[in-house]
Amino acid sequence: MEKQNVQQTPKEKFIQFIKFTLFSISAGMIQFGSDALFFQLFRFSEWLSYLLALILSVVWNFTLNRRFTFKSAENVPKAMALVLAYYAMFTPVSTWWTNELTGPSVGWNNYLVLIITMVTNFITEFLFQRFVVFRKSINTNDIARREAEKGK
């Protein structure tokens, strides 16, 4: 399928942001729940619990947002490689600050740090996916084609 620069109305952009937000909330619930499971039940360290939970939520969030939010027919390995590049930078930094902020010298609550990290991730990941990963392939999948045909 030919890639295109999609012109979206303000309403379409708003709906896209709302979908991203809702899918991110579901990914956040997966991340928060699995972090609690790894930390409380399995007694993993804060940074390891965070890292494993992050991986689970990233796969979930990427899959839903690619298909339903950005409606992208982008090559999955290529798109996932770009998301991997984002997380190759975000993960070490956020794992480090989780370890530092929850450690004995600062002593912040694990869940407070997790929430701050998740909000930071939400904002930066939306911008990265919208303007880097899917910028030329928005509304190119089968869902978008059917919607466009309905609108004609």
Contacts in CASP RR format, 6 or more apart in sequence:
PFRMAT RR
TARGET T0000
AUTHOR 0000-0000-0000
METHOD contacts of the structure
MODEL  1
MEKQNVQQTPKEKFIQFIKFTLFSISAGMIQFGSDALFFQLFRFSEWLSY
LLALILSVVWNFTLNRRFTFKSAENVPKAMALVLAYYAMFTPVSTWWTNE
LTGPSVGWNNYLVLIITMVTNFITEFLFQRFVVFRKSINTNDIARREAEK
GK
1 73 0 8 1.000
1 140 0 8 1.000
3 74 0 8 1.000
3 136 0 8 1.000
3 137 0 8 1.000
3 140 0 8 1.000
4 136 0 8 1.000
4 140 0 8 1.000
5 135 0 8 1.000
5 136 0 8 1.000
6 138 0 8 1.000
6 139 0 8 1.000
6 140 0 8 1.000
8 16 0 8 1.000
8 138 0 8 1.000
8 139 0 8 1.000
16 69 0 8 1.000
16 70 0 8 1.000
16 130 0 8 1.000
16 138 0 8 1.000
17 126 0 8 1.000
19 65 0 8 1.000
19 68 0 8 1.000
19 69 0 8 1.000
20 65 0 8 1.000
20 69 0 8 1.000
20 126 0 8 1.000
20 129 0 8 1.000
20 130 0 8 1.000
21 122 0 8 1.000
23 61 0 8 1.000
23 64 0 8 1.000
23 65 0 8 1.000
23 68 0 8 1.000
23 69 0 8 1.000
24 61 0 8 1.000
24 122 0 8 1.000
24 125 0 8 1.000
24 126 0 8 1.000
26 60 0 8 1.000
26 61 0 8 1.000
26 64 0 8 1.000
27 57 0 8 1.000
27 58 0 8 1.000
27 60 0 8 1.000
27 61 0 8 1.000
27 64 0 8 1.000
28 57 0 8 1.000
28 118 0 8 1.000
30 53 0 8 1.000
30 56 0 8 1.000
30 57 0 8 1.000
30 60 0 8 1.000
31 53 0 8 1.000
31 54 0 8 1.000
31 56 0 8 1.000
31 57 0 8 1.000
31 114 0 8 1.000
31 118 0 8 1.000
32 53 0 8 1.000
32 111 0 8 1.000
32 114 0 8 1.000
32 118 0 8 1.000
33 53 0 8 1.000
34 52 0 8 1.000
34 53 0 8 1.000
34 56 0 8 1.000
34 57 0 8 1.000
35 49 0 8 1.000
35 50 0 8 1.000
35 52 0 8 1.000
35 53 0 8 1.000
35 110 0 8 1.000
35 114 0 8 1.000
38 44 0 8 1.000
38 48 0 8 1.000
38 49 0 8 1.000
38 52 0 8 1.000
38 53 0 8 1.000
39 46 0 8 1.000
39 49 0 8 1.000
39 110 0 8 1.000
42 49 0 8 1.000
44 52 0 8 1.000
46 98 0 8 1.000
46 99 0 8 1.000
46 102 0 8 1.000
46 103 0 8 1.000
46 110 0 8 1.000
46 113 0 8 1.000
47 95 0 8 1.000
47 98 0 8 1.000
47 99 0 8 1.000
49 110 0 8 1.000
50 94 0 8 1.000
50 95 0 8 1.000
50 98 0 8 1.000
50 114 0 8 1.000
50 117 0 8 1.000
51 91 0 8 1.000
51 95 0 8 1.000
54 87 0 8 1.000
54 91 0 8 1.000
54 94 0 8 1.000
58 83 0 8 1.000
58 87 0 8 1.000
61 125 0 8 1.000
62 79 0 8 1.000
62 80 0 8 1.000
62 83 0 8 1.000
65 129 0 8 1.000
66 72 0 8 1.000
66 74 0 8 1.000
66 76 0 8 1.000
66 79 0 8 1.000
66 134 0 8 1.000
67 141 0 8 1.000
67 143 0 8 1.000
68 143 0 8 1.000
70 129 0 8 1.000
70 130 0 8 1.000
70 133 0 8 1.000
70 134 0 8 1.000
70 137 0 8 1.000
70 138 0 8 1.000
70 139 0 8 1.000
71 138 0 8 1.000
71 139 0 8 1.000
71 140 0 8 1.000
71 141 0 8 1.000
71 143 0 8 1.000
71 144 0 8 1.000
72 79 0 8 1.000
72 134 0 8 1.000
72 137 0 8 1.000
72 138 0 8 1.000
72 139 0 8 1.000
72 140 0 8 1.000
72 141 0 8 1.000
73 137 0 8 1.000
73 140 0 8 1.000
73 141 0 8 1.000
73 142 0 8 1.000
74 133 0 8 1.000
74 134 0 8 1.000
74 137 0 8 1.000
74 140 0 8 1.000
79 133 0 8 1.000
79 134 0 8 1.000
79 137 0 8 1.000
82 128 0 8 1.000
82 132 0 8 1.000
82 133 0 8 1.000
83 128 0 8 1.000
83 129 0 8 1.000
83 133 0 8 1.000
86 124 0 8 1.000
86 125 0 8 1.000
86 128 0 8 1.000
86 132 0 8 1.000
86 133 0 8 1.000
90 121 0 8 1.000
90 124 0 8 1.000
90 125 0 8 1.000
94 117 0 8 1.000
94 120 0 8 1.000
94 121 0 8 1.000
97 113 0 8 1.000
97 117 0 8 1.000
98 110 0 8 1.000
98 113 0 8 1.000
98 114 0 8 1.000
98 117 0 8 1.000
100 106 0 8 1.000
101 107 0 8 1.000
101 108 0 8 1.000
101 113 0 8 1.000
102 108 0 8 1.000
102 109 0 8 1.000
102 110 0 8 1.000
102 113 0 8 1.000
138 144 0 8 1.000
139 147 0 8 1.000
139 148 0 8 1.000
END
